[in-house]
Amino acid sequence: MMRQICMAAVLLLLTACGGHRHGREADVAAPEDSAAFTAVDVYLERSGSMVAYDTPGGRGELKAAVNNIINAAPSADSVSIAIVNDSVWPYAGTIASFLQDRDIYGSTAGVGNAAYTDFQLIFTTLLERLHPGHVSVLVSDLIYSPRGTDGLSLDKLFNEATGITHAAFNGRVDIDVVVHKMTGDYHGRYYPAMGGAFDYHGTRPFYIMVIAHRATLAAIEAIGGTTAAALLAPRGAQGTYRFNRPTVDVDPVILPRHESNTGRWRIARGDGLALSGCQPDEATGNLTFTVAANLSNTGLDSIATLDAANYEVKSTGGFTLQVTPVTDDMITGNNHRYLEGRTHLLTLSGSPTAGADRVVITLPDVMPQWVAASSAEADAASSLPRFADTTMGLEPLLQGIYNAFHPRGATPLVTLTIDLR
């Protein structure tokens, strides 16, 4: 009897330990985490004006870009593909068949109605299906071509495009959106947004829009390599913009010696950027100093970062700004510790006031110049200026997304504060 009792106690103890171990596994098994990268969901537009991007005799840049995105996923099992036009339709093939397909639009003929694109439905569905850890990628020419545009004015069309994208992304502070402008070989019929059709053989822009929770994109940035490149810096991108980018650390440093420096001052010790003992130049009455910074992570193109008019400068002494790119020939043995890894020189000049002054430089987060330059108000003929490089109504469509993430206007992307003592 005693032996049976002991055996029962042992079994009870083993069961308890086993149950406890199972409980610990359940405790530590976290739900799907937005800070991990777990899957890619591709939404490939199949409208009339998209078909000619992937023909058997073409160069196939669009298909190659999509394949690179698929291969950036953690595994083939973590990829889903949908075809979008009048609705969102599941892709009937396998991931392997998609990667090997030499005429993806021929293979998907008859899927949905290619006569128009319902971006309102597409964005709404995409965002409803967006899971933490997933990256949703829309591949599209981003031409707003809804059903029933006969007699519609351009103002009405473009206002509607801005309105539907604003509504879709409004309040979604938890996600990031990155858009890449790409260029692809185009051979076939082109269907203008306002109706009609004509043959066109040449290049046309298309766009890759990457949408994910902010923590998921941060995880992809941390992974780096070909994964981050395919999603955040695809090969051949003509322009990139990230709508909900956080404030960027640009690693600023004041140059103790620079040809533009005037007046007398010394770099103050301690944290932050500060000058002490400031005295103006006797001849000009100005104090001039230069800050080196790394603006490569701002996501803005060189046109935007080099234009001093894009910066806001506030100070009591009326300081003004000049912006210069850092080039390899500038870097010497004496200054490499200041210039290595930095991309721009920000030279400030003004009249130091009695007592202390504070110079605050802000680079607002505005849509880059390439968006406006890539947007057209007509696409009815291939003879139109820059037809090969522009998209009908691109700026109004993207403006709605921008407005959703910046409801009070441009937010600071970079802020530098220099104390003058």
N, C-alpha and C positions, 0 to 999 in steps of 0.2 A: 504494500500500500504506500509506504514511504517512498519507494522507488518511482511509483506512478505519479505521486505528487511532485517529486523532483523533476521528472521528465516533463510534466505539464508546465512547471515553472520555467524550465529552459525554453520550451516551445513558445510560451507567452513572451519571454524576454526576446527571443529571436524575432518573433512577429512584430514586437514593438520596435525593435531596432530597424527591421526592414521597413516598417511603416514610417518611422522617423526619417530614414534616408530618402524615401520617396517624397515625404513632405518637404525636405530640404531642397530636392530637385525642383519641386513645384514652386518653392519660394524664390529660387534664383533664376528660374526660367522666365526671363522678361518678355513682355508682349513685344510685338513688332516695333522696333525702335526707329524713330525718325532720324536718329543720329547714325544709322547704318545705311549702307547702300545695298539693297536686296534685289531689285528688279527694274526692268525697263519696259515701258508700255509705249509702243509706237503707234501713232495715228497718221496714216498716209493719205493725203488728199487725192481723190480720183475724180477731178472735175475735167471738163473738156479741155481747158487750157493747161492741164498737167500731163496729159497723155504723151505729148511729144517730147517730154524730158527723158523718156526711157524707151528708145527704139532699138531694134537689133543692130542697126548700122551706126548708131550714135556713140559718143564717147562715154556716156553713162555716169556723169559726175553725180547726179542725184542718187542713183542706185548705190554707187560706191559709198556716198556719205551715210546712207541709211544702213548699209552693211557694217560700216565702222561703228555705228551706234549700237547695233545689235551685238557686235563682238565685244563691246565695252561692258556688256552686262555680266554679272557674276557667273552665269551659266546659261546655256540655251533653254533650260527649263524655266528660267526666270524672265523670259521674254514673252510678251503678248503683242499681237499686231492687229490693228483695226483699219478698215478702209472707211474714209469719211467723205461725204458730199452732202446729200440731202438729209443724211442721218449718219449714225455710227454703226458700221457693219463688221462682224467678225471676219477675219481672213480665214479662208477655208483650207489653206495649205499648212504645211509644217514650217518650222523655222529653217530647216535644211533646204526645203524646196524654195523658200523665199530667197535665201542667200544665193542659190544656184540659178534662179530665174533670170533669163536674159531679156525678157520682155514683160515686166511685172504688170504693166497696164493692159497688155494684151491678155494676160492670164486672169486678170480681174474684171474683164469686160462684163458688163451686165450687173455688177455689184452696185446697187443704189442708183440714184438718178444723177448722172454727171452733168446735167444741164444747169445746176445751180449748187451753191454751197451755203449751208445753214450754219454760219459761224456761231450764232447764239446757242444753238443746240449742241454744237461740237464742244465749245468751251464749257458749257454747263455740264455736259456729260463727263468730260475729261476731269473737271474739278471734283465732281461727285465721286468719281472712281479713284481719285488720287489718294493712295495710301501712304502712310509714313514709310520711308525707306525706298519708295518707288520713285522713278523718274519718268514723267510722261513727256514724250517728244512728238510735237506736231511738225510734219514736213509738208509744206504748202507754198504756193506762190503768193499767199496772203492778199489775193484780189477779192475785195468784198463784192460778191456777185449773187445777191439773194434772188429769190423768185419774184417776178413781176416788177421789172424796172422800167417798163414802157412808159414814156412821158414823165419820168421822174427826173427832177433837176439834179445836177451834181451836188449842190449844197445840201439837198435833202438826203442824197445817197451817203455823202461823207459824214453828215451829222448823225445819221443812223448808225454808221460804222463805229463812230466814236462812242455813241450811246450804248451799243450792245457789248462792246469790250469793257467799257467802264462798269457796266452792271455786273458782268461776269466776274470781274476781279475785285470789285469793291469790298473793302473790309477784310481781304485775305492777307493780313499782315504776317501770317504764318508761313507764307510761301515766297519763293523767288521765281522770277521769270527771266530767262536769258534768250535773246534773239540773235541769230547769226544770219547775215546776208551772204548767200552763196551764189555762184554762177554756174549754170549748166548748159550743156549742148541741147539745142531745141530743133527738132525736125518734124514738122507736121502742121496741122491746122491750129490756128490761134483764134480764141474766142474772146473778143473784147467784152469788157464788163457791161457795156450798154447795148450789146447785141451785135450781130453780124459775125463774119468769120473770114479768115484769109490764111493762105499758106505762108509760113515763115521758116527760114532755115538760118540759124545763127546762134547766138548766145542769149540767154535770158536769166534774170535773177530768180532764185527761189530762196526759201527761208527755213531755217531749223529753229523751232521754238522749244526750249527746254524748260520744263515746269516741275518744281519739286518743293518739298518742305525745306526751309532754310538750313536746318541741321543736316539734311541729306546732302545738299550741295556742298556744305562744309566738309562732310565726310569724303565726298568725291575729290574735293581739293586736296584733302590730306592724303588720299591714295596716290594722286598724281599720275605720272606716266601716260600711257596710251589711253587709259580709262578717262582721266580728266581731259585729255586733249580731244577725244572724240566728242565729248559732251560740252565742254566749256571753251575749247579753242580748236575747232575742227580745221583740218587742212583745207586751204583754199578760201577761208572766210574773208570776205571783203570788208566786213564791219561787224562789230559785236556790241551789244548793250545789255546790261543787267539792270532791271527796273527797280529792284528792291535791295540794292547793295548797301550794306552797313557802312558806317564811317570808316574810312581807310587810314591805316597808319602808314605814313610815307617816310618814316625814318629820317627826319630832318636834322641838319647839322649846319651851324654857321661856319663859313670859311674864314679862318683867321687872316689869310692873305688872298686877295683877288685883285685883278687889275681895275675893277670898278670901285673898290673900296675908297671912300674919302672920309675926311674928318679923323678924329681920334676917339678910340673906344677899345675896350678889351672884353673878351668873352667872360661873363660872370660864371663863377663856379656854382655847382648845384644842379638840381633837376630842371628840365625845361630849357627853353631858349631865352637867353637874357644877355644884354650888354650893360656894362657899367662904365663910369667915367666918360660918358658921351660928350664930345665937344665937336661942333660943326667945323667944316673946312673953312679956313679964313677967307679964301677967294670967292667961294660960291655960297657959303652959309648953309650948305647941305651936309647931311650925314648919310653915307651910303654904305650898305653892307649886303652880303650875298648869302643866301641859304641854299644848300644843295638838298634835293629831296628825290625820292623814288616814286614817281607817279605811274609806274607801269601797272599797278594793281587797281587803278581807278576804273578801268574798263572804258575810259574815254579815249578817242583816237588822238593822233598827234595834232590835228588841226585844232581840236578843242583845248588840249593842254598847253599849246604854244601861244594861244591867243590871250593876251593879257586882259582883254575886255571881258573874258569869261570869269575873271576873278573879282571878288569884292575885297577892297582894302579899307580898313577903318583905323584911324589914328587921330590924335590931336594935332600932330605936326604935318598933316597933309602928305603922308608918304605915298609914293606911286610905285608901280611894279613893272619890271621888265622880265620876260621869261625867255630863257635860252636852253636849247637841248645840250646835254652833256655828250660830247663826242670822244672817241678813243684818243685823238691827238691832244686832248686837254689833259689827260691823265699822266702825271709825272711821278717820279719817286717821292717828291715833296708833298704832293696832294692826294695821292692814291687812297689814303685812309679816309679822306673826305668824299672823294668822287666815285670810288669803286662801288658798284651796286646802286648808284643813284642816277637818275635820268634827266633831271632838270635843275637849272640854276634860277632861283628867284631873287632878283636884285631889287632892293628897296632903297628909295632915296627920298629924303624929306628934311624938314627943319626941326631939329630936336627942341622941345619946349623946356622951359624952366621946370625943374623937378622931374617927375617921372612921366613916361609915355608908354602906351601899349599899342603895338601894331598887330592887328588881327587880319589874317588873310583867309578868305573862304573861297573854296571852289565848289559852287553849287552843282547838284546832281541834275543836269539837264540832258535831254535827249541829244545824242551826238549829231554833228552836222550831216553825217552820211544818211541819216533817216530822211531829212528834208530833200537832200540831193537825189535820193533814190525814189522819190515819190512823184508821180505824174498825175495830171488832171485829164489826160486823154490817152487812149491806147487803141484808137480805131484804125491805125495804119502803121505798118512797119517803117514807113518813111518819116515818121515823126522824130524830132530830135531826141536822141538818147533813148530810143525805144529799147535797144538792147540792154540798157542798164537801169531802167526804171520800172516801177510797179504802180499801176493805177490805184490811187488812194491809199498808199502805204502809210503815210504820215497820219491821216485821220484815224486809221485803224489802230496804230500803235499809240496814238495820243490818248485814246480811251484807257488803255492799260496804264500808261504813265499817270494819268489823272487819278486813277484808283489808288496807286501807291503814293501819290504826292498830292493829297487833297488840299493842302494849304500852299501849294506851289513848290518850287525847288527846295529840297532840303540840303544841308551841307554834306558834301561828300568828303571834303578835306577841310580841316580847320587848323591853322597854325597861329600861335600867339607868341610874340616876341616882346619881352619887357625891356624898356630902355630906362636906365637909371642914371 
